[in-house]
Amino acid sequence: RFRRQLLQYRPKYETFKPPDFRISRQLRKLIESKVFQTISTLCVLVNVSMLLADNADASESYISMMKSQNDFFYGELCLEVVLCAIAYGPLGFFNDIWRFFDLFVCVGTAVGYIFNSSAITAFVKVFRLARVIRLAARIKAIRAILETLINTIPQLANVVLLLVLVYSMFAVAGMQLYTTTRFGLRLGPTANYESYTKAIFLIWQLITGDEWMILMADLSVQPPFCSLLFDSESDSSYQGPVRTWGDCGQSFSWMYFLALKLVCEYMMLNLFIGLILDNFSYITEDVGHEEDAIWSNGPSEAQLIEIASVFQRYDRGTGYVPITALHHIMQDLPLPIGYREPSGRLYLKYSHASELLVRAELNLCMRHERATMADEAHMSWYFRAPERKQIYINGVDYETLISTLIFWRLPALVPGIVQWHRHERIEEVVLMAHALQVMDFFKALVAKKKVRKVHDMMAKRRAFMHYCDKDPHRKRRNLHATQVKMNNSQVAKSHKVPLLQLLNQPLTRFPEVLLEWCPTSELPEDFISHNKACHDYLMMRMSQPITGIEVFRNKVVSHKVVLKILDPNNQNPNQDLLIADMRKIEWREWHAVNTKHESYLTPQLFSGYDDNGKSILPVFWTRVDLLTHSYKKA
């Protein structure tokens, strides 16, 4: 029973994805709402009631009223079809059989109107009456019957094929024995073995009890009531051509009919009926099932739907979930196969052991599936199954996951014969569980190292952020850069263009400056400090913030530059300096920007618009990369 329920309520995936437009999403909510479904139900009920009230001797006013209501409800059906086409897309009708049925009725009625054909319109009215089945499916008991019928069809197909084969055997045997038998009381134009079609139809009549005793007597006719051979020696009154056969029956016809009744009617037909009854035996269980949290009598429909919805949160529409997400899936699944209690709390007692065993068996299932796929890959092309697209390397399907959870979390639902057959599998699962424990141990060791490394990186990042917040120069520099970006964003917005369109790009070829460490005690003798360079440059003029930029631009052409690191993460214990050779740098499109407190030498990152609103052509600026070796303490 659980296997049947698992297949019946498994996650359903749409072959054609619905459009993601805003109006499509809103229409899907509208169509799936209870208000819309109620209105649609009432329209179908009224339309079906009016169709059932039609009669042959109706007056003209009654016919006019019936035509008006048919047109009105046909317009309502067309509106539903149009809304579904917008909400789910044109191909969305193939995802749901009822939506496709509505489309078929709508198109069929339209064809009847276009060609003004009463025959087509009357034919489609039959399908409009069948829409009442869609309403009946909302009743739980009737829905269980319909779902059982649908789920029985694949099983019945095999039995029907067997029935056709057995019936064909008896039909062919009857053709060989009774094709030329003369007609009798029942043997005649409506019941004979003259062709395969008539023979198979006669077999169907016989197994339904159509006067088989009289037919058996007709097929057992013997001389003098028939001719053994059509020749003058056997029958002196015969004047036709000589034949090697006659029109007599067979004396052993009773054996043919005995085998026919036993095999075709009492065995094969009852096999067909028994299969249907066996599937319908689950209806009383499903309808009378009382839901409980611990699955005493198995899961209910609502619980299985909840499990399928949890699975779909993790499969990303592929039908597979990664094994690495097992812990999170079990936290979302309800008890008893998961950890979540009805109150929302997690019940984690004995969870580690059961989760480890579930992981181990899922790995075995995945290994078996890969081995099967490898064997199929070596088969000929005409035996190879179509490949399934997966986005997870280690993924398991819905049935495998839930069945494995049932085996280890709720063994009371597993039949004893299944548990007995799983003895060897359990030994493999235990070995796999030990292997997973060893792997988890080594993963934990590596994870500790990575955690320490990440902690060190985070500590350096926090120190740098603290330095940025405390250093006034750095703080003002960040504020200035933010203000420049905001100003250009407003310019781009006013001209309705993206900000990236105003961004200037660096040259594709840019210089790389290798910085060399230099101890403070080993500064060259011709070293000129920044303050002295500014004093020599100004002489008697008043110092301004931009003066430092001007001095730097003049001196960098002919001198090397000595830099000091202010970032605490990159400072070395000896407070060493860095020497950079920037004499070959062109500094293209670098400009001095003077602010209230400092001056900056920055590239022109953004272009803009002139006073006439005309776009200024973008420029390319020189990018400068400063590289250094990691500091090694002597």
Buried (B, 14 or more C-beta within 10 A) or exposed (E): BBEEBBEBBBBEEBEEEBBEEEEBEEBBEEBEEEEBEEEBBEBBEBBBEBBEEEEEEEEEEEEEEBEEBBEBBBEBBBEBBEBBBBBBBEEBBBBBEEBBBBBEBBEBBBBBBEEEEEEBBEBBBEBBBEBBEBBEBEEEEEBBBBBBEEBBEEEBEEBEEEBEEBBBEBBBBBBEBBEBBBEBEBBEEEBBBBEEEBBBBBBEBBBEEBBBEBBBBBBBBEEEEBBEBBBEEBBEEBEEEEBEEBBBBBEEBEEBBEEBBEBBBEEBBEEBEEBBEEBBEBBEEBEEBEEEEEBEBBBBBEBBEBBBEBBBEBBEEBBBBBBEBBBBBBBBBBBBBBBBEEEEEBEEEEBEEBBBBBBBBBBBBBEEBEEEEEEEEEEEEEEEEEEEEEEBEBBBBBEBBBBBBBBBBBEEBBEEEEEEEBEEEBEBBEEBBEEBEEEEEEEEEEEEEEEEEEEEEEEBEEEBEEBEEEBEEBEBBEEBEEEBEEEBBEBBEEEEEEBEEBEBEBEEEEEEBEBEBBEEEEEEEEEEEEEEBBEEBBEEEEEEBBBBBBBBEEBBEEBBBBEEBEEEEEEBEEEBBBBBBBEEBEBBBBEBBEBEEBBBBBBBBBBBBEEEEEEEEBEBBBBBEEEBEEBEEE
